Amino acid sequence: MKKKFISVIMAAVLCLSFAACGNNSGKSQAASEQQAGGQTAAGSTAAIAQTNSSQTNSSQTQNAEQETAAKDGAETLPEGNKVAKDGAEMQTEDKSMPTRIPPENGTKINMYFGDTLITGVLNDSETAQALIAKLPMTQHVSRYAHDFCGVTDELPYNEEDVHYGWLNGDIDYALNAPYFTILFEDEDVSEQYGYQVNIGVITTPLADISALDGSFDVRIELAE
């Protein structure tokens, strides 16, 4: 019952994302100017000024509404809750490689994005072990602003493993859909996105996956 209640809250909080499964793109509105025939030069100038003022007010209102929606969607957990870097072994010298250091005794996997092989290591979390039990499997994912992501089967998780944000290169399970996701950039602004469980990390350069585009049926299997 507790998990079900938490899941309902998570779905509401994560509407701006994902987030980790989506790309919020702004909407532009084309300006239009109308001039009535026979207007004097002064009248035309006044009409244009009024139109520009109206467009400016409309734009300001739209921006304010978008900012309010973003703030509502980016609502964070109470202070003291877990984020992706908490307790993580990290490297920060080589920005071309994943930030999280792979678990030494983790489970190595291969993920085939068409002809591109992305290797990774899964950890010993309850969620990762449940995924490992399903391998080999095919997972559909699509490219978004900072990740490849797709709806997946519901997996068990330990509430202590749930956190906000990600580290570049993380393989995560997001609870709201649920989603399988590989996050390759934007870790610095990621803590507005919540309710994820880290299940591993890729071991290839971040550019190998960020260079891909479109949707894939990714074959995931244990590495020999």
C-alpha positions as CSV (number, residue, x, y, z in Angstrom):
1,M,0.0,0.0,0.0
2,K,2.9,2.3,0.9
3,K,4.6,1.7,-2.5
4,K,1.4,2.3,-4.4
5,F,0.9,5.6,-2.6
6,I,4.5,6.6,-3.4
7,S,4.0,5.7,-7.0
8,V,1.0,7.9,-7.4
9,I,3.0,10.9,-6.0
10,M,5.9,10.1,-8.2
11,A,3.8,10.2,-11.4
12,A,2.5,13.7,-10.5
13,V,6.0,15.0,-9.6
14,L,7.6,13.7,-12.8
15,C,5.2,15.2,-15.3
16,L,7.9,17.6,-16.6
17,S,10.4,14.9,-17.4
18,F,11.4,12.2,-18.3
19,A,12.0,13.7,-18.2
20,A,14.8,11.6,-17.8
21,C,12.2,10.5,-20.8
22,G,11.4,13.6,-22.6
23,N,12.5,16.9,-24.0
24,N,10.7,20.1,-23.0
25,S,10.6,22.3,-26.0
26,G,9.3,25.9,-26.0
27,K,6.5,27.0,-28.3
28,S,7.0,30.0,-30.5
29,Q,4.2,32.2,-31.7
30,A,4.4,34.1,-35.0
31,A,3.7,37.8,-34.8
32,S,1.1,39.4,-37.1
33,E,0.6,43.0,-37.9
34,Q,-2.6,44.4,-39.5
35,Q,-3.0,47.9,-40.9
36,A,-6.3,49.3,-41.9
37,G,-6.5,51.1,-45.3
38,G,-6.5,54.9,-45.2
39,Q,-4.8,55.2,-41.8
40,T,-2.5,58.2,-41.3
41,A,1.2,57.7,-40.6
42,A,0.5,58.5,-37.0
43,G,-2.4,56.1,-36.8
44,S,-0.4,53.3,-38.3
45,T,2.5,53.9,-35.9
46,A,0.0,53.8,-32.9
47,A,-1.6,50.6,-34.2
48,I,1.8,48.9,-34.6
49,A,2.9,50.0,-31.1
50,Q,-0.3,48.7,-29.7
51,T,0.1,45.4,-31.5
52,N,3.7,45.1,-30.3
53,S,2.7,45.9,-26.7
54,S,-0.1,43.2,-26.9
55,Q,2.4,40.6,-28.2
56,T,4.9,41.5,-25.5
57,N,2.3,41.1,-22.8
58,S,1.1,37.8,-24.3
59,S,4.7,36.6,-24.4
60,Q,5.4,37.6,-20.8
61,T,2.2,35.8,-19.7
62,Q,3.1,32.7,-21.7
63,N,6.7,32.7,-20.2
64,A,5.3,33.2,-16.7
65,E,2.9,30.2,-17.2
66,Q,5.7,28.0,-18.4
67,E,7.9,29.0,-15.5
68,T,5.1,28.2,-13.0
69,A,4.5,24.8,-14.7
70,A,8.2,24.1,-14.6
71,K,8.5,24.9,-11.0
72,D,5.4,22.8,-10.2
73,G,6.9,19.9,-12.2
74,A,10.4,20.3,-10.7
75,E,9.1,20.1,-7.2
76,T,11.8,18.3,-5.1
77,L,11.7,16.0,-2.2
78,P,12.1,17.4,1.3
79,E,15.6,18.3,2.3
80,G,17.8,15.3,3.2
81,N,16.5,12.9,0.6
82,K,18.9,10.9,-1.6
83,V,20.4,12.2,-4.9
84,A,22.4,10.1,-7.5
85,K,25.9,11.1,-6.2
86,D,25.2,10.1,-2.6
87,G,27.4,7.2,-1.8
88,A,28.6,6.8,-5.4
89,E,32.1,6.0,-6.5
90,M,32.9,8.7,-9.1
91,Q,35.6,9.9,-11.4
92,T,35.5,13.6,-12.5
93,E,38.8,13.9,-14.5
94,D,37.7,12.4,-17.8
95,K,34.4,14.1,-18.9
96,S,34.3,11.9,-22.0
97,M,33.6,8.8,-19.8
98,P,30.8,8.0,-17.4
99,T,31.0,9.7,-14.0
100,R,30.1,6.7,-12.0
101,I,32.8,4.1,-11.5
102,P,31.4,0.6,-12.4
103,P,30.9,-1.8,-9.5
104,E,34.0,-4.0,-9.2
105,N,32.0,-7.3,-8.9
106,G,29.0,-6.1,-11.1
107,T,27.4,-8.0,-14.0
108,K,28.7,-7.1,-17.4
109,I,26.2,-6.6,-20.2
110,N,26.2,-5.9,-23.9
111,M,23.5,-3.6,-25.4
112,Y,23.1,-3.5,-29.2
113,F,21.8,-0.3,-30.7
114,G,21.7,-1.6,-34.2
115,D,25.3,-2.0,-35.2
116,T,26.6,0.0,-32.2
117,L,27.6,-1.9,-29.1
118,I,27.2,-0.1,-25.8
119,T,28.7,-2.1,-22.9
120,G,27.8,-1.7,-19.3
121,V,27.9,-3.1,-15.8
122,L,24.9,-3.7,-13.6
123,N,25.1,-3.5,-9.8
124,D,23.8,-5.7,-7.1
125,S,20.6,-3.8,-6.3
126,E,17.3,-5.6,-6.1
127,T,16.1,-3.9,-9.3
128,A,19.2,-4.7,-11.3
129,Q,19.1,-8.4,-10.2
130,A,15.5,-8.6,-11.3
131,L,16.5,-7.2,-14.7
132,I,19.4,-9.6,-15.0
133,A,17.0,-12.5,-14.5
134,K,15.2,-11.4,-17.6
135,L,18.2,-11.4,-19.9
136,P,18.5,-11.8,-22.8
137,M,15.8,-9.3,-23.6
138,T,14.9,-6.6,-26.1
139,Q,14.1,-3.2,-24.8
140,H,12.6,-0.4,-27.0
141,V,14.1,3.0,-26.4
142,S,14.0,6.4,-28.0
143,R,16.4,9.4,-28.0
144,Y,15.4,12.4,-25.8
145,A,17.3,15.5,-24.6
146,H,19.6,13.7,-22.2
147,D,18.9,10.0,-22.5
148,F,17.6,7.0,-24.3
149,C,14.5,5.8,-22.6
150,G,11.5,3.5,-23.0
151,V,8.7,2.0,-21.0
152,T,9.7,-1.4,-19.5
153,D,8.3,-4.1,-17.3
154,E,7.7,-3.2,-13.7
155,L,10.6,-4.2,-11.5
156,P,10.9,-4.5,-7.7
157,Y,12.9,-1.9,-5.8
158,N,14.1,-1.0,-2.4
159,E,12.8,2.3,-1.3
160,E,16.3,3.2,0.1
161,D,17.6,3.1,-3.5
162,V,15.2,5.7,-4.8
163,H,16.9,9.0,-5.6
164,Y,16.7,12.2,-7.5
165,G,18.9,13.0,-10.5
166,W,21.6,10.9,-12.3
167,L,25.3,10.8,-13.1
168,N,26.3,10.9,-16.8
169,G,26.4,7.3,-18.1
170,D,24.0,5.9,-15.5
171,I,21.6,3.1,-16.4
172,D,18.5,3.8,-14.3
173,Y,15.0,2.4,-13.6
174,A,12.5,5.3,-13.3
175,L,9.5,4.4,-11.3
176,N,6.8,6.6,-12.8
177,A,6.0,4.7,-16.0
178,P,8.2,2.6,-15.3
179,Y,11.1,3.4,-17.6
180,F,14.4,1.8,-18.6
181,T,16.8,4.7,-19.3
182,I,20.5,5.4,-20.1
183,L,21.4,8.9,-19.2
184,F,24.4,10.5,-21.0
185,E,24.4,14.2,-20.2
186,D,23.0,17.0,-18.1
187,E,23.9,15.5,-14.7
188,D,24.5,19.1,-13.4
189,V,20.8,20.0,-13.7
190,S,19.4,16.5,-13.1
191,E,18.4,16.7,-9.5
192,Q,15.0,18.2,-10.4
193,Y,14.1,14.8,-11.8
194,G,13.0,12.3,-9.2
195,Y,12.2,8.8,-8.3
196,Q,14.9,6.8,-10.0
197,V,16.9,3.7,-9.0
198,N,20.4,3.3,-10.4
199,I,21.0,-0.2,-11.7
200,G,24.3,0.3,-13.4
201,V,26.5,2.3,-15.7
202,I,27.7,2.1,-19.3
203,T,31.5,1.5,-19.8
204,T,31.9,3.1,-23.3
205,P,32.6,6.7,-24.0
206,L,29.5,8.9,-23.6
207,A,29.9,10.1,-27.2
208,D,29.2,6.6,-28.4
209,I,25.7,6.8,-27.2
210,S,25.0,10.5,-27.5
211,A,25.9,10.3,-31.2
212,L,23.0,8.0,-31.8
213,D,19.5,9.3,-32.8
214,G,16.0,7.9,-33.2
215,S,14.5,4.8,-31.8
216,F,15.9,1.3,-31.3
217,D,14.9,-2.2,-30.2
218,V,18.0,-2.7,-28.0
219,R,19.1,-6.3,-27.5
220,I,20.4,-6.6,-23.9
221,E,22.4,-9.7,-23.0
222,L,25.0,-10.9,-20.6
223,A,28.6,-10.3,-21.8
224,E,30.7,-13.4,-22.1
